[in-house]
Amino acid sequence: MAELSPEDSLRLNVMLAGEIQAIRIDAANMTIYGLSPRGTASIKLHPIGRSDQYLRTARELLAGFAIGSPGGYPVYLQRWTRMGQARDKGLDRLLLLGEPEAVTSVAYSNGLTDELARRAWWAMPVADHARRMLERECVVQGQMGKVLADYLIEHLPFESNAHIIMDTVRILLQPGLIDEQARLTLWRKGEMDNAYHAGFLASLPDALPEQLGPRADFERLKSRLEVLASQGNIFAQQLQRILSAPGQTFFHAYDELLRFPADKDVVIVLLDALASYFAVLRQQHVCSGETVEDIEKNVELFIAHQEASSPVGQLLQAVPELHSEVHAMLALSCMDVDIATPIMSQTTASGTLMRKKLEPVSLPVLKLISVLTGKEFSANTSRRRSR
């Protein structure tokens, strides 16, 4: 077994005897860095024999100091790392191991604090850690929130994976994390890559940038809807939401994205966003159909059997001209990932081919959305899109 030189051993022990907060190892340059309240210190190792064996010996010294186990970060714990199941107690000690997996364990932990986030970020500043740490409210509201958000914004243009882009946008749109100008900049990136817009639809359905106006007939209908909405009629409240400027902005953007989704991940996020938007209206027995057509038949039966005194009955009496809109929003309340699973589970296609295969779901949904926006429905989904 390789041993550390007396000089390296002494310097490491002196470093560890101080107020050490985190350790980072640069194996390529045989350098160990230590973070303390005074800043960063470094030790250039001078290997005796093979470099890999020498580094292993150095890691054993660190592990013995940090967790009393010269064997290093326990292998059986690594399985729990990315599930956020690392023990909250002693997280600070894990950052003294110089092990990337141990840093990841801290970044994913439910016990993360703003101070631990600062140390973990120094030890291993990677985008995935930034995303996971920003899922903790204490970090979002702490000093590290803006640091991590700025990093993600700076590096997001280099990301090509739609799932990661949408996840990052979702995280960045948390209240108080970025300013309005940064939000607008992110939104406009969606002109080239619609994964950005999908992230917005999922996170800010009622507060999208660059708002459109309300539907043309909203002012005429507003007072009648307001009476029922103020009485707690959830169907009137939802219809009012849809016809308003934020609602029309949401559905115009949704129409564009569902026509040209980049891949399956975007489709899943879009359908989840739709389910979330209409969650308050969802009627389980109405949504029992296997296809959009089945669901629409169930919706019409549901409406036909409503008493005049029921919330839906009252709404239709107040705005009888919106029967089609009531039908559309009830049908859309049943749309979620399950409606597209039979198609998506049978194909690995993406791009134009995926969109073609998805048309038995996407076209009926787009037709329902056109009812809510008052636009003439078009089945055209062939236009090429960036990304």
C-alpha positions in Angstrom: 0.0 0.0 0.0 1.4 3.4 -1.0 2.1 5.9 1.8 2.0 9.6 1.7 5.3 11.4 1.8 6.1 13.0 5.2 5.7 16.5 3.6 2.3 15.7 2.0 1.0 14.0 5.1 2.0 17.0 7.3 0.5 19.6 5.0 -2.8 17.6 4.7 -3.1 17.2 8.4 -2.4 20.9 9.0 -5.2 21.7 6.5 -7.6 19.4 8.2 -6.7 20.8 11.6 -8.1 24.2 10.5 -11.7 25.3 10.0 -12.0 23.2 6.9 -15.4 23.3 5.2 -15.0 21.3 2.0 -12.4 19.4 0.0 -12.0 19.2 -3.7 -9.5 17.0 -5.5 -8.0 17.7 -8.9 -6.7 14.2 -9.8 -5.2 15.3 -13.1 -3.0 17.9 -11.5 -2.5 15.9 -8.2 -3.8 18.9 -6.2 -6.1 18.9 -3.2 -8.0 22.1 -2.5 -9.6 23.1 0.8 -12.3 25.6 1.6 -12.2 27.5 4.9 -13.6 30.8 6.2 -10.3 32.4 5.1 -10.7 31.2 1.5 -9.2 28.4 -0.6 -5.9 26.6 0.2 -4.2 24.1 -2.1 -1.7 21.3 -1.6 0.2 20.0 -4.6 0.9 16.3 -4.0 4.3 14.7 -4.8 3.5 11.1 -5.5 5.7 8.3 -4.4 5.1 5.5 -7.0 1.9 5.3 -9.0 -0.3 8.4 -8.9 -3.6 6.5 -8.7 -2.4 4.6 -5.6 -1.1 7.7 -4.0 -4.4 9.5 -4.5 -6.2 6.5 -3.0 -4.0 6.8 0.1 -4.8 10.6 0.3 -8.5 9.8 0.0 -8.2 7.3 2.8 -6.7 9.9 5.1 -9.5 12.3 4.2 -12.2 9.6 4.8 -10.7 8.7 8.2 -10.8 12.3 9.2 -14.3 13.1 7.8 -16.3 10.0 8.7 -14.0 7.7 10.6 -13.9 5.2 7.7 -10.7 5.0 5.7 -12.6 3.0 3.1 -14.1 6.3 1.9 -17.7 7.1 0.9 -19.6 3.9 1.6 -20.6 2.2 -1.7 -24.0 1.1 -0.3 -24.9 4.8 0.4 -24.3 5.8 -3.2 -27.5 4.1 -4.3 -29.4 6.5 -2.1 -27.6 9.6 -3.1 -29.8 10.8 -6.0 -33.0 10.0 -4.1 -32.3 12.6 -1.5 -32.1 10.0 1.2 -28.7 10.8 2.6 -28.9 11.3 6.4 -29.3 15.0 7.2 -26.9 14.6 10.2 -23.3 14.9 9.2 -23.8 16.3 5.7 -21.0 18.8 6.3 -18.6 15.9 6.9 -19.4 14.4 3.5 -18.0 17.5 1.9 -14.6 16.7 3.4 -14.2 13.5 1.5 -13.3 15.0 -1.8 -15.6 12.5 -3.4 -17.9 13.7 -6.2 -20.6 11.2 -5.2 -20.6 12.5 -1.7 -21.0 16.1 -2.9 -24.0 14.9 -5.0 -25.4 13.3 -1.9 -25.3 16.7 -0.2 -26.8 18.5 -3.2 -29.7 16.1 -3.3 -30.3 15.9 0.4 -33.6 17.1 2.1 -31.4 18.5 4.8 -29.6 20.9 2.5 -29.1 24.5 3.9 -28.0 27.6 2.1 -24.6 27.3 3.7 -24.2 23.7 2.7 -25.2 24.6 -0.8 -22.4 27.2 -0.9 -19.9 24.6 0.2 -21.2 21.9 -2.2 -21.2 24.4 -5.1 -17.5 25.3 -4.4 -16.7 21.6 -4.3 -18.5 20.7 -7.5 -20.2 23.4 -9.6 -22.2 21.5 -12.1 -25.7 22.3 -13.6 -27.4 19.3 -12.2 -26.4 20.2 -8.6 -27.6 23.7 -9.2 -31.0 22.5 -10.3 -31.4 20.1 -7.4 -30.3 22.6 -4.8 -32.7 25.2 -6.2 -35.5 22.9 -5.4 -35.0 23.8 -1.7 -36.8 26.9 -0.6 -34.0 27.8 1.8 -31.6 28.0 -1.1 -33.9 29.9 -3.4 -34.4 32.5 -0.7 -30.8 32.4 0.5 -27.6 33.9 -0.8 -26.9 31.0 -3.1 -30.2 31.3 -5.0 -29.1 34.0 -7.4 -25.6 32.5 -7.8 -27.1 29.2 -8.9 -29.8 30.8 -11.1 -27.2 33.0 -12.9 -25.1 29.9 -13.6 -28.1 28.0 -15.1 -29.2 31.0 -17.2 -25.6 31.4 -18.5 -25.2 27.7 -19.4 -28.8 27.0 -20.6 -28.1 28.0 -24.3 -25.6 25.2 -24.5 -28.1 22.6 -23.4 -29.9 20.5 -26.2 -31.9 18.0 -24.1 -35.5 19.1 -24.0 -36.2 17.5 -20.7 -33.3 19.3 -19.0 -34.3 22.6 -20.6 -37.9 22.3 -19.3 -36.7 21.3 -15.9 -34.3 24.2 -15.7 -36.9 26.7 -16.9 -39.4 25.3 -14.3 -36.8 25.8 -11.5 -35.8 29.3 -12.7 -39.4 30.4 -12.7 -39.8 30.0 -9.0 -41.1 33.2 -7.3 -38.3 35.6 -6.5 -35.5 33.8 -8.2 -35.1 35.8 -11.4 -36.4 39.2 -12.5 -38.9 40.1 -15.2 -36.2 40.9 -17.8 -34.6 37.5 -17.3 -38.0 35.8 -17.6 -38.7 37.6 -20.9 -35.3 36.6 -22.2 -36.0 33.0 -21.4 -39.4 33.2 -23.0 -38.0 34.6 -26.2 -35.6 31.7 -26.5 -38.7 29.6 -27.1 -38.9 31.1 -30.6 -36.0 28.8 -31.5 -36.6 26.0 -29.1 -40.1 25.3 -27.9 -39.0 23.3 -24.9 -38.5 26.8 -23.2 -42.2 27.6 -23.8 -43.3 24.2 -22.6 -41.5 25.0 -19.3 -43.4 28.3 -19.0 -46.8 26.7 -19.7 -46.2 24.2 -17.0 -44.9 26.7 -14.4 -46.7 30.1 -15.1 -50.0 29.3 -17.0 -51.6 32.5 -15.8 -48.6 34.8 -16.0 -46.9 34.2 -19.3 -44.8 37.0 -20.8 -46.0 39.0 -23.8 -49.7 38.8 -22.9 -52.3 38.8 -25.7 -55.7 40.4 -25.2 -58.8 38.7 -23.9 -61.2 36.9 -26.3 -63.2 39.4 -28.3 -66.5 38.6 -26.5 -65.0 38.5 -23.0 -66.2 42.0 -22.0 -69.7 41.3 -23.2 -69.8 38.0 -21.2 -67.7 39.1 -18.2 -70.5 40.4 -16.0 -72.7 37.3 -16.3 -69.7 35.0 -15.6 -68.7 37.2 -12.6 -72.0 36.7 -10.9 -71.7 33.0 -10.8 -67.9 33.0 -10.2 -68.4 35.2 -7.1 -70.8 32.6 -5.8 -68.1 29.9 -6.0 -69.2 28.3 -9.3 -65.9 26.6 -10.4 -67.1 26.1 -14.0 -67.8 29.9 -14.3 -64.5 30.7 -12.7 -62.7 28.5 -15.1 -64.5 29.8 -18.1 -63.7 33.4 -17.0 -60.1 32.4 -16.6 -60.0 30.9 -20.1 -61.6 33.9 -21.9 -59.4 36.4 -20.1 -56.1 37.7 -21.5 -53.9 35.2 -19.5 -56.1 32.4 -20.6 -56.0 33.3 -24.2 -52.2 33.8 -24.0 -51.9 30.3 -22.5 -54.0 28.6 -25.2 -52.6 30.4 -28.2 -49.1 29.3 -27.0 -50.4 25.8 -26.2 -51.8 25.5 -29.7 -48.4 26.3 -31.3 -46.5 23.9 -29.1 -48.8 21.0 -29.5 -48.6 21.3 -33.3 -44.8 21.2 -33.2 -43.5 19.4 -30.1 -39.8 18.7 -30.3 -40.0 15.2 -28.7 -41.9 13.0 -26.3 -40.7 14.9 -23.2 -42.3 18.0 -24.5 -45.6 16.2 -25.2 -45.6 14.8 -21.7 -45.0 18.2 -20.2 -47.7 19.8 -22.4 -50.3 17.1 -21.4 -49.4 17.4 -17.7 -49.8 21.2 -18.0 -53.2 20.8 -19.5 -54.3 18.4 -16.8 -53.1 20.8 -14.2 -54.8 23.8 -15.8 -58.2 22.0 -15.7 -57.7 19.8 -12.6 -60.4 21.5 -10.6 -63.0 20.5 -13.2 -62.0 16.9 -13.7 -65.0 14.5 -13.4 -63.6 11.0 -13.0 -66.6 9.2 -14.6 -66.6 11.6 -17.5 -62.9 11.0 -18.1 -63.2 7.2 -18.3 -63.1 7.0 -22.1 -60.1 5.5 -23.8 -60.0 8.0 -26.7 -60.7 11.7 -27.1 -63.9 10.9 -29.0 -65.1 8.6 -26.2 -64.5 11.4 -23.7 -66.4 13.9 -25.8 -69.4 11.6 -25.9 -69.2 11.3 -22.1 -69.0 15.1 -21.7 -72.1 15.6 -23.8 -74.0 13.0 -21.8 -72.8 14.7 -18.6 -74.0 18.1 -19.7 -77.4 16.7 -20.9 -78.1 15.3 -17.5 -77.3 18.4 -15.5 -80.1 19.9 -13.5 -80.8 23.6 -14.0 -79.8 24.2 -10.4 -76.4 22.5 -10.8 -73.3 24.6 -11.3 -73.1 23.6 -15.0 -76.8 24.1 -15.5 -76.6 27.6 -13.9 -73.6 28.4 -16.2 -75.4 27.3 -19.3 -78.5 29.3 -18.4 -76.3 32.4 -17.8 -74.3 32.1 -21.0 -76.2 29.7 -23.3 -74.1 30.8 -26.3 -71.0 29.2 -24.7 -72.3 25.6 -24.7 -69.5 24.6 -27.0 -66.9 26.3 -24.8 -68.3 24.5 -21.7 -68.1 21.2 -23.6 -64.6 21.9 -24.7 -63.2 22.8 -21.3 -64.9 19.7 -19.7 -63.4 17.5 -22.4 -59.9 19.1 -22.0 -60.1 18.5 -18.2 -59.8 14.8 -19.1 -56.6 15.2 -21.2 -53.5 14.0 -19.5 -50.5 11.8 -20.4 -52.7 8.6 -20.2 -54.6 9.7 -23.3 -51.3 9.6 -25.4 -49.6 6.7 -23.7 -50.9 4.0 -26.1 -49.3 5.9 -28.9 -46.1 7.0 -27.3 -45.4 3.6 -25.8 -45.4 2.0 -29.2 -42.9 4.3 -31.0 -39.5 5.8 -30.5 -40.1 8.4 -33.2 -39.4 12.0 -32.8 -39.9 15.2 -34.8 -42.2 15.1 -37.8 -42.8 11.3 -37.6 -43.7 11.5 -33.9 -46.1 14.4 -34.6 -47.8 12.4 -37.3 -48.3 9.4 -35.1 -49.6 11.7 -32.3 -52.3 13.2 -34.5 -55.2 11.0 -33.2 -54.7 12.8 -29.9 -53.2 16.1 -30.9 -55.8 17.1 -33.6 -58.9 16.5 -31.4 -57.2 18.4 -28.6 -56.3 21.3 -30.9 -59.8 21.4 -32.2 -61.1 21.8 -28.6 -58.6 24.5 -28.0 -59.8 26.4 -31.1 -63.2 26.5 -29.6 -61.8 28.2 -26.5 -59.8 30.7 -28.5 -62.5 31.4 -31.1 -60.1 30.6 -33.9 -61.0 28.6 -37.0 -59.6 25.1 -36.6 -56.8 24.0 -38.9 -55.3 20.5 -38.9 -52.1 21.7 -40.5 -49.1 20.5 -38.5 -46.6 20.2 -41.3 -44.8 23.5 -41.0 -41.1 23.1 -40.1 -40.0 24.4 -36.8 -36.6 25.2 -35.4 -35.4 22.5 -33.0 
